[in-house]
Amino acid sequence: MWVLLTIMVILLTLVYRSTRKPKGFPPGPPRYPLVGYAPFLEKHLVHKHMWRLSSTYGSVYGIYLGPERTVIVNGWEACKEALANDDLNGRPINTTLTLRDDGLQKGVMFTEGELWKEQRRFTLHHLRNLGFGKRSHETVIHEEASELINEIENANESIQLQIKLGVSAVNILWALMGGTRFHRDDPELITLVDKLNQMFRAGEVSGSIVDIFPFLHRFMPKTSNFGTVMDGFLEVKKFIERAIDEHKASMDTDNPRDFIDLYLKEMQKNNNNEESTYNDDQLVALCTDLFSAGTETGSASVSFAILLCTLHPEVMRKLQEEIDTVVGQDRLPSIDDRPKLIYTEAVLTEVFRLRGAAPLTVPHCAVRDTVLQGHHIPARTMVMINLYSIQMDPEYWGDPEVFRPERFIKPDGTFLKDERMIPFGKGKRVCLGESLARMTLFLLFTALVQKFTFSMDPAIPVTNTEGIAGFTLGPPPFKVFAKSRV
């Protein structure tokens, strides 16, 4: 009897302790035993749910995802403070990523400390030297835009743009990373793009059940969302590993051709340094990060832009009038045209505001005890910064649900730059690929609108443009007819 009673007391004590929160932790919904708040967090458009909760608990509130302490940050002032706080620049342990990287978190997106600083510095420096987001890379994007335009012109039916744009995004990024260009109809490339799209839609930015309870990965079927994510990561990883092997067999150390060659050269330089962070595994993880995030988000942004302008034909007409006036039809739009294409810039900014690919930043983590908006944030707490809450704040924007590019044009006709437009984040953890993403979106989008007038295929009606959430936000399925303007 006493033994049974003792066991019950111990169990009740453990249950009680599993519902407690640290002293000073931000207010938030109840912490339920074992699962925390995880079962109650909406998986569809989770950023909207996180913002709704802020009306009850405030701009900074705390939840538990299983045993994981998590702080959700909403609103301009709180998000700005969080992004400027170096104590919140860490990354939480992510089970999916550690499984991808053979037990460790590598690469640049989910690392922290000196490893992250060194690898990010190297990556930015050398990608910029290769033309990353610069005028010199425009030729590559124009070549890809011309191939895409030809492919669309030869289509005899409505087209699904996102796969085609995914192929373009791969070629544009891979020109810098791997130094080659794939044929647009390459079956292996199309399969890779398709798996990337599936992976990003199946993923959960707030963490999957496996991230909450890591032991469950052994029991997850291949058909589960986790299985889809791992399959996508492994497909990209195999692609990267083959490319690295090919580079090793053909590289000339004195004449590096691309980013992989430059990294291999750095590995040789640090060959005798046991503390070096430059190694094969890190190169694979780094390239997988860049390739995965860069290609999917790029194609999603252009797809959303075409979708929104197709649903608002008056916007498309204004765009085409401006492009015809500034650029004409004899050449593709150039980066040099951008300052004169005021309405075009306003449209793209409005696309980022309304349907930014990253409504939630990549999760941050407190590297030490810190304070945010007066709340105590214990070390190793995961922090999720909700950019959607900034971009859709009705008190600031007035009519945030309306697609209205004119909000970014001043009364004198010049472009209105708004400090709240931070679709790629802000601070030291700002998206590494921002410059290339902006350049790619501008050049591909303007080339498509210059050459075609798009209309929706009624066979696939779009009833909701909010998109499909996953690791990032992607457009809903849609097809368009493309009428040549030439």
C-alpha positions as MATLAB code, in Angstrom:
seq = 'MWVLLTIMVILLTLVYRSTRKPKGFPPGPPRYPLVGYAPFLEKHLVHKHMWRLSSTYGSVYGIYLGPERTVIVNGWEACKEALANDDLNGRPINTTLTLRDDGLQKGVMFTEGELWKEQRRFTLHHLRNLGFGKRSHETVIHEEASELINEIENANESIQLQIKLGVSAVNILWALMGGTRFHRDDPELITLVDKLNQMFRAGEVSGSIVDIFPFLHRFMPKTSNFGTVMDGFLEVKKFIERAIDEHKASMDTDNPRDFIDLYLKEMQKNNNNEESTYNDDQLVALCTDLFSAGTETGSASVSFAILLCTLHPEVMRKLQEEIDTVVGQDRLPSIDDRPKLIYTEAVLTEVFRLRGAAPLTVPHCAVRDTVLQGHHIPARTMVMINLYSIQMDPEYWGDPEVFRPERFIKPDGTFLKDERMIPFGKGKRVCLGESLARMTLFLLFTALVQKFTFSMDPAIPVTNTEGIAGFTLGPPPFKVFAKSRV';
ca = [
       0.000    0.000    0.000;
       2.720    2.445    1.029;
       4.768    1.547   -2.037;
       1.815    2.280   -4.325;
       1.130    5.558   -2.545;
       4.786    6.565   -2.826;
       4.782    5.827   -6.559;
       1.628    7.904   -7.019;
       3.123   10.844   -5.124;
       6.295   10.673   -7.237;
       4.278   10.546  -10.462;
       2.059   13.458   -9.417;
       5.157   15.441   -8.447;
       6.742   14.781  -11.840;
       3.527   15.764  -13.619;
       3.321   18.966  -11.586;
       6.962   19.842  -12.265;
       6.422   19.243  -15.989;
       3.757   21.982  -16.034;
       5.866   24.652  -14.308;
       7.665   27.498  -16.062;
      10.877   29.311  -15.078;
      10.505   32.324  -12.797;
      10.032   35.497  -14.841;
       9.303   33.532  -18.033;
       6.965   35.442  -20.386;
       3.237   34.766  -19.884;
       1.558   32.326  -22.231;
      -0.866   29.432  -22.603;
      -0.705   26.506  -20.152;
       2.163   24.041  -20.255;
       0.600   20.591  -20.409;
       2.536   17.539  -19.167;
       5.047   16.117  -21.682;
       3.547   17.799  -24.773;
       3.472   21.429  -23.609;
       1.374   23.472  -26.031;
       2.470   21.563  -29.142;
      -0.814   19.711  -29.883;
      -2.758   22.988  -29.808;
      -0.506   24.959  -32.150;
      -2.069   25.105  -35.611;
       0.140   23.540  -38.281;
      -1.553   25.375  -41.166;
      -0.225   28.946  -41.348;
       1.253   28.687  -37.860;
       2.463   32.306  -38.068;
      -1.165   33.505  -38.036;
      -1.956   31.458  -34.939;
       1.146   32.766  -33.175;
       0.085   36.321  -33.927;
      -3.484   35.727  -32.708;
      -2.144   34.461  -29.376;
      -0.342   37.778  -28.885;
      -3.718   39.527  -28.479;
      -4.195   37.474  -25.302;
      -0.665   37.168  -23.920;
       1.179   40.210  -25.293;
       3.809   40.794  -27.968;
       6.300   38.489  -26.203;
       4.885   35.274  -24.771;
       6.196   31.862  -23.821;
       5.043   28.384  -24.774;
       6.463   24.905  -24.458;
       6.778   22.655  -27.510;
       7.128   19.356  -25.704;
       9.985   19.986  -23.258;
      11.383   22.845  -25.382;
      11.084   26.363  -23.895;
       9.976   28.663  -26.690;
       9.378   32.410  -26.816;
       7.234   33.894  -29.590;
       7.924   37.514  -30.579;
       5.307   39.638  -32.389;
       5.024   43.262  -33.468;
       7.542   45.757  -34.803;
       9.061   46.999  -31.535;
       9.516   43.562  -29.974;
      10.819   41.961  -33.202;
      13.242   44.825  -33.796;
      14.598   44.481  -30.250;
      14.942   40.707  -30.573;
      16.778   40.908  -33.902;
      19.212   43.474  -32.474;
      19.975   41.410  -29.351;
      23.212   39.454  -29.887;
      22.277   37.222  -26.944;
      19.497   35.809  -29.155;
      21.690   34.971  -32.148;
      22.132   31.294  -31.333;
      20.413   28.346  -32.977;
      18.427   25.619  -31.183;
      19.251   21.957  -31.617;
      17.217   20.612  -34.524;
      16.878   16.836  -34.686;
      16.125   16.804  -38.413;
      19.316   18.738  -39.162;
      21.469   16.585  -36.878;
      20.166   13.470  -38.633;
      20.947   15.077  -41.981;
      24.473   15.924  -40.845;
      25.328   12.577  -39.206;
      24.798   13.602  -35.604;
      26.017   17.209  -35.651;
      24.562   20.528  -36.820;
      26.790   21.831  -39.591;
      26.534   24.277  -42.441;
      25.699   27.922  -41.863;
      21.941   28.183  -41.300;
      21.694   26.212  -38.040;
      25.140   26.718  -36.527;
      26.325   29.306  -34.022;
      29.436   30.641  -32.329;
      32.846   30.704  -33.990;
      31.946   27.997  -36.519;
      29.038   30.075  -37.810;
      31.025   33.330  -37.840;
      33.955   31.839  -39.748;
      31.845   29.948  -42.270;
      29.473   32.854  -42.890;
      32.366   35.280  -43.365;
      34.051   32.962  -45.875;
      30.800   32.284  -47.730;
      29.750   35.913  -48.082;
      33.218   37.077  -49.109;
      33.708   34.529  -51.861;
      30.153   34.511  -53.191;
      30.330   38.289  -53.541;
      33.627   37.985  -55.398;
      31.913   35.510  -57.745;
      29.171   38.053  -58.473;
      26.571   37.095  -55.851;
      23.786   39.680  -56.188;
      26.000   41.946  -58.285;
      25.692   43.426  -61.763;
      28.179   40.836  -63.082;
      25.723   38.007  -62.377;
      22.978   39.632  -64.434;
      24.099   37.828  -67.601;
      23.450   34.442  -65.977;
      19.956   35.481  -64.886;
      19.184   36.948  -68.325;
      20.263   33.719  -69.987;
      17.988   31.753  -67.693;
      15.124   34.211  -68.230;
      15.471   33.855  -72.023;
      15.366   30.050  -71.777;
      12.315   30.240  -69.529;
      10.548   32.615  -71.923;
      11.233   30.268  -74.852;
       9.884   27.334  -72.893;
       6.692   29.210  -72.012;
       6.218   30.364  -75.623;
       6.361   26.753  -76.797;
       3.731   25.584  -74.327;
       0.399   24.745  -75.931;
      -1.551   24.696  -72.693;
      -1.696   26.318  -69.280;
       1.502   26.026  -67.266;
       2.439   25.448  -63.645;
       5.079   28.078  -63.087;
       6.654   27.014  -59.814;
       8.488   23.940  -61.156;
       9.736   25.938  -64.157;
      10.847   28.767  -61.896;
      12.488   26.226  -59.591;
      14.650   25.033  -62.483;
      15.608   28.658  -63.176;
      16.465   29.277  -59.518;
      18.695   26.168  -59.425;
      20.621   27.235  -62.510;
      21.059   30.815  -61.302;
      22.428   29.735  -57.910;
      24.426   26.765  -59.187;
      26.310   28.992  -61.640;
      28.025   30.475  -58.577;
      28.250   27.362  -56.454;
      29.035   24.638  -58.986;
      29.947   26.562  -62.121;
      27.650   24.688  -64.522;
      24.188   25.046  -66.039;
      21.677   22.231  -66.406;
      19.381   21.671  -69.357;
      15.886   22.727  -68.354;
      14.445   19.347  -69.330;
      17.039   17.325  -67.400;
      14.924   14.631  -65.616;
      17.291   14.524  -62.639;
      17.042   18.293  -62.216;
      13.234   18.308  -62.439;
      13.050   15.499  -59.859;
      15.378   17.434  -57.560;
      13.272   20.615  -57.834;
      10.094   18.629  -57.182;
      11.585   16.999  -54.078;
      12.728   20.394  -52.813;
       9.196   21.761  -53.157;
       7.749   18.740  -51.360;
      10.359   19.004  -48.611;
       9.703   22.668  -47.908;
       5.927   22.168  -47.807;
       6.193   19.095  -45.549;
       8.536   20.770  -43.069;
       7.414   22.698  -40.000;
       9.315   25.843  -39.055;
       8.193   25.491  -35.421;
       9.554   21.931  -35.321;
       8.085   18.537  -36.110;
       7.040   15.846  -33.642;
      10.514   14.343  -34.146;
      12.157   17.622  -33.097;
      10.070   17.558  -29.913;
      10.593   13.839  -29.201;
      13.782   12.814  -31.096;
      13.477    9.078  -30.370;
      10.384    8.946  -32.615;
      12.473    9.299  -35.783;
      13.085    5.553  -35.673;
       9.374    4.873  -36.070;
       8.377    7.462  -38.679;
       7.281    5.961  -42.038;
       8.741    7.270  -45.295;
       5.301    8.549  -46.251;
       5.156   10.866  -43.209;
       6.047   14.548  -43.408;
       9.278   13.753  -41.591;
      10.041   11.055  -44.172;
       9.401   13.525  -46.997;
      11.719   16.094  -45.414;
      14.527   13.591  -44.868;
      14.102   12.227  -48.408;
      14.423   15.745  -49.818;
      17.493   16.569  -47.736;
      19.195   13.291  -48.681;
      18.451   13.874  -52.375;
      20.071   17.315  -52.229;
      22.958   15.946  -50.165;
      23.678   13.221  -52.752;
      23.571   15.839  -55.513;
      26.057   18.036  -53.620;
      28.388   15.131  -52.790;
      28.571   14.081  -56.454;
      29.368   17.639  -57.482;
      32.142   17.911  -54.874;
      33.698   14.634  -56.036;
      33.655   15.905  -59.630;
      35.281   19.159  -58.545;
      38.009   17.334  -56.644;
      38.835   15.300  -59.749;
      39.064   18.294  -62.086;
      39.995   21.384  -60.071;
      43.029   23.560  -60.681;
      44.056   25.078  -57.345;
      45.512   28.128  -59.075;
      42.335   28.783  -61.061;
      39.249   28.131  -58.927;
      36.085   28.136  -61.036;
      33.332   28.526  -58.459;
      32.447   28.412  -54.764;
      33.114   24.676  -54.350;
      36.608   25.069  -55.828;
      37.314   28.006  -53.503;
      36.203   26.000  -50.480;
      38.305   22.980  -51.488;
      41.277   25.303  -51.864;
      40.665   26.623  -48.328;
      40.508   23.028  -47.058;
      43.924   22.318  -48.591;
      45.285   25.500  -47.016;
      44.089   24.339  -43.553;
      44.994   20.695  -44.071;
      47.405   20.564  -41.123;
      45.268   22.619  -38.764;
      43.386   20.231  -36.456;
      41.099   23.053  -35.263;
      40.062   24.069  -38.751;
      36.320   24.194  -39.469;
      36.952   23.583  -43.188;
      36.285   19.935  -44.043;
      34.274   17.731  -46.393;
      31.294   17.339  -44.064;
      31.049   21.069  -43.462;
      31.254   21.781  -47.201;
      28.423   19.345  -47.933;
      26.226   20.827  -45.180;
      27.019   24.400  -46.200;
      26.187   23.780  -49.860;
      23.029   21.896  -48.864;
      21.898   24.903  -46.786;
      22.583   27.398  -49.576;
      21.139   25.249  -52.335;
      17.981   24.148  -50.491;
      16.919   27.514  -49.120;
      18.080   29.594  -52.083;
      16.289   27.693  -54.828;
      12.905   27.050  -53.170;
      12.353   30.510  -51.716;
      13.431   32.170  -54.965;
      10.925   30.262  -57.084;
       8.183   30.777  -54.468;
       8.632   34.565  -54.469;
       8.402   34.896  -58.265;
       5.415   32.498  -58.307;
       3.586   34.558  -55.692;
       4.328   37.755  -57.642;
       2.892   36.309  -60.869;
      -0.116   34.868  -59.017;
      -1.023   38.151  -57.314;
      -0.589   40.225  -60.479;
      -2.642   37.735  -62.488;
      -5.445   38.007  -59.939;
      -5.164   41.813  -60.178;
      -4.995   42.510  -63.945;
      -5.051   46.282  -63.389;
      -1.699   45.919  -61.576;
      -0.287   43.873  -64.451;
      -1.383   46.515  -66.974;
       0.352   49.292  -64.997;
       3.487   47.168  -64.724;
       3.581   46.526  -68.457;
       2.997   50.198  -69.272;
       5.908   51.207  -67.039;
       8.234   48.516  -68.430;
       7.288   49.411  -72.025;
       8.053   53.074  -71.339;
      11.360   52.583  -69.518;
      12.716   49.418  -71.192;
      10.720   48.721  -74.331;
      10.586   45.300  -75.991;
      14.000   45.118  -77.656;
      15.920   43.982  -74.578;
      15.299   42.409  -71.190;
      14.983   44.673  -68.123;
      18.294   45.317  -66.382;
      19.323   46.136  -62.849;
      20.241   49.582  -64.196;
      16.543   50.120  -64.988;
      15.457   49.452  -61.429;
      15.621   53.045  -60.084;
      13.302   54.168  -62.914;
      10.784   51.334  -62.463;
       9.054   52.854  -59.440;
       5.748   51.036  -59.758;
       7.521   47.724  -60.385;
       9.574   48.199  -57.221;
       6.382   49.002  -55.291;
       4.693   45.841  -56.599;
       7.580   43.601  -55.574;
       7.772   45.237  -52.149;
       4.033   44.656  -51.710;
       4.510   40.996  -52.685;
       7.173   40.655  -49.968;
       4.867   42.361  -47.458;
       1.769   40.331  -48.236;
       3.336   36.944  -49.038;
       6.927   36.922  -47.873;
       8.516   33.483  -48.155;
       9.604   33.577  -44.493;
       6.738   34.798  -42.271;
       8.734   33.365  -39.363;
      12.503   33.712  -39.229;
      14.659   30.633  -38.864;
      14.388   29.867  -35.119;
      16.816   31.744  -32.887;
      18.122   30.641  -29.512;
      19.308   32.499  -26.412;
      23.041   31.857  -26.014;
      22.867   33.150  -22.437;
      20.269   34.529  -20.002;
      18.907   37.776  -21.387;
      15.949   40.172  -21.286;
      13.438   40.972  -24.048;
      10.752   43.633  -23.596;
      11.228   43.302  -19.844;
      10.832   39.504  -19.846;
      13.469   37.068  -18.622;
      14.639   34.707  -21.372;
      16.677   31.799  -19.957;
      19.734   30.519  -21.837;
      19.021   27.917  -24.570;
      15.403   29.060  -24.964;
      14.212   28.859  -28.572;
      12.969   32.212  -29.915;
      10.630   32.501  -32.903;
      10.359   35.964  -34.484;
       7.092   36.522  -36.335;
       7.726   38.831  -39.312;
       4.135   38.257  -40.433;
       2.935   40.227  -37.409;
       4.883   43.240  -38.722;
       3.869   42.913  -42.348;
       0.151   42.465  -41.567;
      -0.321   44.894  -38.667;
      -3.631   46.738  -39.371;
      -2.746   49.593  -37.020;
       0.209   50.467  -39.222;
      -0.847   49.435  -42.742;
      -4.568   50.201  -42.485;
      -5.684   47.564  -44.994;
      -2.989   44.867  -44.769;
      -5.092   42.176  -46.493;
      -5.392   44.299  -49.651;
      -2.813   43.944  -52.431;
      -2.077   47.638  -52.944;
       1.394   48.505  -54.341;
       0.590   52.246  -54.211;
       1.234   52.184  -50.458;
       4.964   52.238  -51.350;
       4.775   55.273  -53.652;
       5.042   58.827  -52.280;
       2.708   61.616  -53.455;
       5.551   62.971  -55.630;
       5.777   59.624  -57.482;
       9.013   58.414  -55.893;
       9.456   55.077  -54.116;
       8.649   54.978  -50.403;
      11.137   52.882  -48.469;
       9.659   51.601  -45.213;
      11.903   50.466  -42.339;
       9.383   47.777  -41.389;
       9.921   45.922  -44.642;
      12.397   43.304  -43.449;
      11.267   40.133  -45.282;
      14.796   38.691  -45.006;
      15.198   39.526  -41.347;
      17.528   42.065  -39.797;
      20.778   42.170  -37.842;
      23.618   39.650  -37.836;
      21.309   36.752  -38.696;
      19.821   38.454  -41.760;
      19.334   36.028  -44.657;
      22.675   35.379  -46.329;
      21.112   35.232  -49.802;
      19.097   38.468  -49.666;
      20.984   40.339  -52.411;
      20.766   37.466  -54.904;
      17.115   36.780  -54.028;
      16.119   40.396  -54.657;
      18.070   40.540  -57.893;
      16.670   37.240  -59.170;
      13.093   38.192  -58.317;
      13.384   41.552  -60.056;
      14.991   40.266  -63.270;
      12.884   37.109  -63.708;
       9.611   38.790  -62.788;
      10.084   41.838  -65.023;
      11.195   39.648  -67.946;
       8.045   37.517  -67.639;
       5.673   40.479  -67.321;
       7.418   42.245  -70.196;
       6.892   39.301  -72.555;
       3.553   37.834  -71.404;
       0.116   38.709  -70.140;
      -0.958   35.997  -67.723;
      -4.484   34.789  -67.012;
      -5.675   32.101  -64.604;
      -6.617   28.640  -65.784;
     -10.183   28.278  -64.431;
      -9.704   24.504  -64.239;
      -7.618   25.124  -61.094;
      -9.459   27.873  -59.212;
      -7.466   29.753  -56.576;
      -9.793   30.371  -53.665;
      -7.117   31.258  -51.121;
      -3.873   33.086  -51.867;
      -2.478   32.794  -48.334;
      -0.271   29.948  -49.468;
       0.909   26.680  -48.006;
       3.110   26.841  -44.921;
       6.052   24.571  -44.239;
       9.680   25.483  -43.631;
       8.735   28.531  -45.715;
       5.536   29.876  -47.265;
       4.785   28.630  -50.774;
       2.020   29.583  -53.221;
      -1.116   27.463  -53.606;
      -1.314   25.241  -56.691;
      -2.231   27.292  -59.760;
      -1.828   27.307  -63.524;
      -1.752   30.238  -65.922;
      -2.160   30.852  -69.621;
       0.638   33.023  -71.026;
      -0.264   35.289  -73.972;
       2.762   36.679  -75.804;
       2.925   40.500  -75.975;
       5.408   40.550  -78.822;
];
